[in-house]
Amino acid sequence: MSATVLAPFPWTDVWGQDDAVHTLRLAAEDPAALSHAWLITGPPGSGRSTLATAFAAALIADSPDDEATMRQVLAGTHPDITVLRTEKVIITIAEARALVERSYFGPSNGRYRVVVVEDADRMTERTSNVLLKALEEPPEQTVWVLCAPSEADLLPTIRSRVRSLRLREPDVESVAELIVRRTGADPAIAEQAARHAQRHIGMAQRLATDDAARARREQTLRAVLGARGVSDAVEVAGQIVQAATDDAKTLTTERDEAERRSLLRTVGIAEGQAVPPAVRSQLNALEDEQKQRAKRSLRDGLDRVLTDLQSMFRDVVMLQFGRTDGLINRELSAELAAVAAAWPPERTLVVLDHLAQTRESLERNVAPALALESLLVTVTSGRKP
């Protein structure tokens, strides 16, 4: 692996985005190069949020040497940065209105007030309209930074009011190098994780450090390859949904319980003590929020499975057209070669098309088991049900 030159603090955690870092460093240092609103776009895992927070740190700090302030911004404890990140399916109008209201406050002790909206693509049209005026006529010392996968994910009226900055996808080698630096993972495992995650930095880090996650991914792909009929399709679909559900519970249960204990402790209720009626509404609101987060976590888990399956059938198409380089799932090359030889390319393309439709169906709240059963029937038969 070639050594990567790190940008100075606070940009040290931004990986493989030298052009973007150069643009934002210049904007933070020169008011003439600064726009009042930015849109950072790039594929999942490219580091949009990391770059946005580093930009905020550079904007709020008094000078490039003001490391104490920058560290406070990166830690999320500085009063002049407001970050909206949602673990729900959508960003609500109420959340957007609260954000707009805060954007009109002047900076308390930094050079600028910075408002960061992660996953801005989760805004509905009505929610986006709440932001329009604030983006068009923000206070002189307020800077908005929106993050989304692509410009097309936002309304044209939003896009016309921001300066766009598109991130590039880091290559596998760069992501693997970052994972080794961050976690001390074995370089071979880091390379495999970066390849399987398709250069998504967060997912690559999880795969590199979680033996169970790597095993679960391989088991899922082999189960789909081994499905032969409708009964297999139904069984494997159930296994995938159950695994995603268990994974989501693992990620959310401990946090949910900690939040519940924290709320009860804040209002002075001891562990095991009955919850008085006056507090139940707060507890119910917390539980509703946690349910929304669990729903999002399950959907994200299923989406990762679909991404893995897309990578596998993309490899099959490459083999069918005589390409053996650049395979994502090299560990399954023998099994994938057998599928490539047994299927016509048209059948693989039908499966890939159904995979994309399944992802859209899950976004529309179609029952996960039904959506996956339909997909796997297509895999086993070559025809959409």
LINQUI-V506121 format. One record per run of one state. SS is the DSSP state (helix for helix, strand for strand, loop for the rest). FROM is the first residue (numbers start at 1). LEN is the number of residues. If there is no record, write none. Layout:
BEGIN
ss;from;len
SS;FROM;LEN
SS;FROM;LEN
END
This chain:
BEGIN
ss;from;len
loop;1;17
helix;18;12
loop;30;1
helix;31;3
loop;34;3
strand;37;5
loop;42;6
helix;48;13
loop;61;6
helix;67;8
loop;75;6
strand;81;4
loop;85;6
strand;91;1
loop;92;1
helix;93;11
loop;104;9
strand;113;5
loop;118;2
helix;120;3
strand;123;1
loop;124;1
helix;125;12
loop;137;5
strand;142;7
loop;149;2
helix;151;3
loop;154;2
helix;156;4
loop;160;3
strand;163;4
loop;167;5
helix;172;12
loop;184;3
helix;187;10
loop;197;4
helix;201;9
loop;210;1
helix;211;16
loop;227;3
helix;230;37
loop;267;10
helix;277;44
loop;321;9
helix;330;13
loop;343;2
helix;345;19
loop;364;4
helix;368;14
loop;382;4
END
